Amino acid sequence: MKTKFYFENEDADQAHSEAFFQEQMKSEGIIEMTVLEAVSVPHSKSDYVYCIHSDSCLEKSECGKKCSYYKAANGKNGKCEFRGQYCDYGEEVTLKVEDKNP
């Protein structure tokens, strides 16, 4: 099963897994949290890419051979191996603390 990712709010620039938010809720002593689903945006429909190496979103024009982190995924040329999937904010979702003891 594919892991779902969520943004903490509309100001967040990095999405996290539900497990991340489960730990956060437990450490803060809260029982539920409203987050935003992270929705993948196809590369062809976005002006941005996510750089795994720099852990940031970049304009497509900044990603490529001119980038100091560029490393061809196939070892020769083409798509950078650090180019990740860009995500946008989706619907609000309420996560509740999972009780491991039934």
C-alpha positions in Angstrom: 0.0 0.0 0.0 1.3 3.4 -1.0 2.1 5.8 1.9 0.0 8.9 2.0 1.6 12.3 2.8 0.1 15.4 4.3 0.9 19.0 4.9 0.5 20.4 8.4 -1.1 23.6 7.0 -1.1 25.8 3.9 2.2 27.5 5.0 4.0 24.1 5.1 6.5 23.5 2.3 7.2 19.9 3.2 4.7 17.0 3.4 5.0 14.2 5.9 3.6 10.7 6.4 0.7 9.9 8.8 3.2 8.2 11.1 5.1 11.5 11.5 1.9 13.2 12.5 0.9 10.3 14.8 4.2 10.8 16.7 3.7 14.6 16.8 0.2 14.3 18.2 1.4 11.8 20.9 4.3 14.0 21.9 2.0 17.1 22.1 -0.7 15.2 23.9 -3.5 15.9 21.4 -6.0 13.4 20.1 -6.7 14.7 16.6 -5.2 17.1 14.1 -6.5 18.6 10.8 -4.0 18.4 8.0 -4.1 18.8 4.2 -3.6 15.9 1.8 -0.5 16.1 -0.4 -1.7 15.7 -4.0 0.9 14.7 -6.6 1.1 17.1 -9.6 2.3 15.6 -12.8 5.6 17.1 -14.0 4.0 18.2 -17.3 1.3 20.2 -15.4 3.6 22.0 -13.0 6.1 24.8 -13.2 7.9 23.3 -10.2 9.9 20.2 -9.2 10.9 18.9 -5.8 14.7 18.5 -5.3 15.4 15.5 -3.0 19.1 16.6 -2.6 18.3 20.2 -1.5 15.0 19.2 0.2 13.2 22.1 -1.5 10.9 23.1 -4.3 12.4 24.7 -7.4 11.2 26.2 -10.6 11.6 23.7 -13.5 14.1 26.0 -15.1 16.4 25.7 -12.1 16.6 21.9 -12.4 19.0 20.4 -14.9 22.6 20.3 -16.0 23.3 23.8 -14.8 22.4 22.8 -11.2 25.5 21.9 -9.1 23.6 18.9 -7.7 22.6 17.5 -11.1 23.3 13.8 -11.5 21.7 12.0 -14.5 19.4 9.3 -13.4 20.7 7.0 -16.2 24.3 8.0 -15.6 24.6 9.8 -19.0 22.1 12.6 -19.5 18.4 13.5 -19.0 16.3 13.6 -15.9 18.2 14.3 -12.6 18.1 11.5 -10.1 17.2 14.0 -7.4 14.1 15.3 -9.2 11.2 14.2 -7.0 7.4 14.5 -7.3 6.0 18.0 -6.6 2.9 18.0 -4.5 0.2 20.6 -3.9 -2.4 21.1 -1.1 -5.4 18.8 -1.3 -8.5 18.4 0.9 -8.5 18.8 4.7 -8.3 15.5 6.6 -8.6 14.9 10.3 -6.1 12.5 11.7 -6.8 10.8 15.1 -4.3 9.3 17.4 -4.2 5.5 16.8 -4.7 3.5 20.0 -2.4 0.5 19.8 -4.2 -1.0 22.8 -7.7 -2.1 21.8 
